[in-house]
Amino acid sequence: MAGKVKKQQETESFFARIVLFVKQVIGELKKVVWPTVDEWKTYFLVVLVFVGAIMAFTGLLDLLFSWLSVLVFG
């Protein structure tokens, strides 16, 4: 009988911890300062420009190394 009571308390404690965790997550999300639409647009453009620059750089390196390999190995 004591084992059954202990197991029930552990189960209740487990679910109580889950509920507490969810409440804390919601509380933390309320503290977040969400970006404005203009900030989102700026971040989006910065990411696009950065990805484009990395793609161009990688493409140029690929072109350079392929050209060098043709010169060296014929």
C-alpha positions as CSV (number, residue, x, y, z in Angstrom):
1,M,0.0,0.0,0.0
2,A,2.8,2.4,0.9
3,G,4.4,1.8,-2.5
4,K,1.2,2.7,-4.3
5,V,0.9,6.0,-2.4
6,K,4.6,6.8,-3.1
7,K,4.1,6.1,-6.8
8,Q,1.0,8.3,-6.9
9,Q,2.9,11.2,-5.3
10,E,5.8,10.8,-7.8
11,T,3.3,11.0,-10.6
12,E,1.6,14.1,-9.2
13,S,5.0,15.6,-8.6
14,F,6.1,14.9,-12.2
15,F,3.0,16.6,-13.7
16,A,3.3,19.5,-11.2
17,R,6.8,20.0,-12.4
18,I,5.7,20.0,-16.1
19,V,2.9,22.6,-15.3
20,L,5.5,24.7,-13.4
21,F,7.9,24.5,-16.4
22,V,5.2,25.6,-18.9
23,K,4.2,28.5,-16.6
24,Q,7.8,29.6,-16.4
25,V,8.2,29.4,-20.2
26,I,5.1,31.5,-20.7
27,G,6.4,34.0,-18.2
28,E,9.8,34.3,-19.9
29,L,8.1,34.7,-23.3
30,K,6.2,37.6,-22.0
31,K,9.5,39.3,-21.2
32,V,10.8,39.0,-24.8
33,V,11.1,42.2,-26.8
34,W,9.8,41.2,-30.2
35,P,11.2,43.0,-33.2
36,T,9.0,45.4,-35.2
37,V,8.1,44.7,-38.9
38,D,10.8,47.2,-40.0
39,E,13.4,45.3,-38.0
40,W,12.3,42.0,-39.4
41,K,12.7,43.4,-43.0
42,T,16.1,44.7,-42.1
43,Y,17.2,41.4,-40.7
44,F,15.8,39.6,-43.7
45,L,17.7,41.8,-46.1
46,V,21.0,41.5,-44.1
47,V,20.7,37.7,-44.2
48,L,20.0,37.6,-47.9
49,V,22.9,39.9,-48.7
50,F,25.2,37.9,-46.5
51,V,24.1,34.5,-48.0
52,G,24.5,36.0,-51.5
53,A,28.0,37.2,-50.7
54,I,29.0,33.8,-49.3
55,M,27.6,32.1,-52.4
56,A,29.5,34.5,-54.7
57,F,32.8,34.0,-52.8
58,T,32.4,30.2,-52.8
59,G,31.5,30.3,-56.6
60,L,34.6,32.4,-57.3
61,L,36.8,30.0,-55.3
62,D,35.3,27.1,-57.2
63,L,36.0,28.8,-60.5
64,L,39.5,29.6,-59.5
65,F,40.4,26.1,-58.4
66,S,38.8,24.5,-61.4
67,W,40.8,26.8,-63.7
68,L,44.0,26.0,-61.8
69,S,43.3,22.3,-61.9
70,V,42.9,22.5,-65.7
71,L,46.2,24.4,-66.0
72,V,48.1,22.0,-63.7
73,F,46.6,18.6,-64.7
74,G,45.7,19.5,-68.3
